[in-house]
Amino acid sequence: MGIVCADGHSGFDPDNKLVRLADDTEVGYDVLVVAPGIQLDWDQLPGVSDTLGRDGVSSNYGLDLAPKTWDMIRGMKKGTAVFMMPAGPIKCAGAPQKIAYLAADHWRKQGVLKNIEIVMALPTPGMFGVPEFAKVLEQVVTRYGIDVRFETVVSEVKPDSKELVLKSMSGDSTSTIGYDFLHAVPPQSAPNWVKCSPLSIPGDAKGWVDIDKNTMQHVRYPDVFALGDAGSSPNSKTGAAIRKQAPVVVQNVIDQLKGQEINRHYDGYASCPIVTARNKMLLAEFDYTMRPHKTVPLVNTQKERWDMYLLKRYGLPFMYWHFLMKGKAMTTPAAFGS
Ligand SMILES: Cc1cc2nc3c(=O)[nH]c(=O)nc-3n(C[C@H](O)[C@H](O)[C@H](O)COP(=O)(O)OP(=O)(O)OC[C@H]3O[C@@H](n4cnc5c(N)ncnc54)[C@H](O)[C@@H]3O)c2cc1C
C-alpha cells in the first residue's frame, strides 16, 4: 500500500515503487522524478493571515497579492515601510530585496523617499552570500537610505496596532516596530504530503526530498530523483537552478533505467536577477562554491546595469516562453533561465 500521511493525502511508497494518487489509484514506476515545488507556510508568521492584502500588508509571494503590493507602494507618501525575509530556504531569496529597491526607486522619483523610513529585516549576517554581490547591494541600500537589520526576523504581525515584533536570530532579543506598509514573505518548506513521506530527510522539520546535491538522486532510494524547490540540494531555489538541474536529472534517469552508473553532476549553479531600480539590475550568478559563476559573455555582471535590466524586462520572458517551456533551454546561456 502507498504511504498516506495523517492528513489523508496521497503518498509515496518507494519500497514498493509506487505512488498513490488523490483518488487512491496506485501507480507503479521504474524511476520517479519528484518536483512538487515549495509550500508557503503563512501560518508560521502569526498575525499575518488576518491582514494579508489589506491595511498596508501585501506580498509578491501570492499571485493575487502582487498587484496589491504595487498599489500600496504607489499609494504611500510617508511613514514606515518594512521589507522582511524569513529564516530558512525560500524560493528566490532575492525577491524580498528586489521589491524594496523598486519601491524605494519609485518613492525617490515621486520625491517622497525623504518622508518614508525603509526598514529591511534580514535573517542573514550580510546582504548576500557571495561577497562580490553583497558589496554592490551595500551601496544600493546606502543610496536609498534603507535601515537594514541583519540577523533579524519578523516573528509576529499585530494588525490592530500596526506593529511588528522583530526577533534576533539568536533569539535573545526582541523589539517592536510600527509599520504603515509591510511586504510580507512567509517561511517555506516542502509540501506537507512530501514532508511526512519516506522520501524526506529523516527528522528534518522542513521535509525536503533527501537527494545527493550533485546527482539529484535520492540518498536511500536510487530509483527516485528530485529537482526544483522541493529538493534538499543546498542551491538557491530558483528557476535558473532548475534550468541546470534538469539536463543532469534527465541523463541520470536514462542511465539508471539502463542499469548504468550515473555520472552527470549539477554544480549548484543558480542565478538571481536582482532589480535594484526601475531600470537597473544586478545579475548574481553563483554555484556551490559561493563564488561568482558568470555565464553571460563579455559584460561585467558584477555591477548594476541597464542592459541587464533590459534582459530581465524583455529578454527573459521571451527565453522563458520560447526556449525553457519548449525544452530548448540548453541552447541558451544559463543565466537566461533566471
Ligand atoms: C516573487 C518570486 C520571484 C521569483 N523570481 C525568480 C527569478 O527572477 N528567477 C528565477 O530563476 N526564479 C525566480 N523565482 C523562483 C522560481 O519561481 C521557483 O524557484 C521555481 O518556480 C520552482 O520550480 P519548481 O518546479 O520546483 O516548483 P513550482 O514552479 O512551484 O512547480 C511545482 C508544480 O507542482 C505542482 N504540484 C504540487 N503538488 C502537486 C500534487 N500533489 N499533484 C500534482 N501536482 C502538484 C504545482 O501545482 C506546480 O505546478 C521567483 C519566485 C517568486 C515567488
The ligand as a Gaussian input file, in Angstrom:
#p B3LYP/6-31G(d) Opt

LIG

0 1
 C        8.270000      36.541000      -6.259000
 C        9.162000      35.493000      -6.880000
 C       10.157000      35.878000      -7.764000
 C       10.984000      34.924000      -8.358000
 N       11.943000      35.343000      -9.245000
 C       12.733000      34.435000      -9.840000
 C       13.696000      34.843000     -10.806000
 O       13.798000      36.024000     -11.128000
 N       14.491000      33.898000     -11.381000
 C       14.368000      32.569000     -11.055000
 O       15.102000      31.759000     -11.618000
 N       13.471000      32.143000     -10.130000
 C       12.642000      33.036000      -9.515000
 N       11.699000      32.624000      -8.618000
 C       11.726000      31.218000      -8.154000
 C       11.043000      30.246000      -9.103000
 O        9.739000      30.696000      -9.412000
 C       10.985000      28.868000      -8.431000
 O       12.261000      28.530000      -7.932000
 C       10.529000      27.810000      -9.419000
 O        9.258000      28.115000      -9.947000
 C       10.462000      26.452000      -8.728000
 O       10.061000      25.495000      -9.672000
 P        9.506000      24.077000      -9.193000
 O        9.201000      23.344000     -10.461000
 O       10.393000      23.449000      -8.193000
 O        8.158000      24.412000      -8.420000
 P        6.845000      25.112000      -8.981000
 O        7.160000      26.109000     -10.037000
 O        6.115000      25.595000      -7.761000
 O        6.059000      23.932000      -9.666000
 C        5.575000      22.831000      -8.917000
 C        4.370000      22.265000      -9.630000
 O        3.952000      21.057000      -8.979000
 C        2.556000      21.069000      -8.865000
 N        2.127000      20.233000      -7.745000
 C        2.380000      20.425000      -6.433000
 N        1.806000      19.464000      -5.693000
 C        1.182000      18.635000      -6.560000
 C        0.415000      17.436000      -6.400000
 N        0.153000      16.910000      -5.210000
 N       -0.075000      16.848000      -7.518000
 C        0.176000      17.371000      -8.751000
 N        0.880000      18.485000      -8.960000
 C        1.382000      19.111000      -7.871000
 C        2.206000      22.532000      -8.662000
 O        0.866000      22.800000      -8.969000
 C        3.185000      23.218000      -9.602000
 O        2.654000      23.335000     -10.890000
 C       10.829000      33.555000      -8.032000
 C        9.820000      33.160000      -7.130000
 C        8.986000      34.121000      -6.566000
 C        7.904000      33.682000      -5.623000

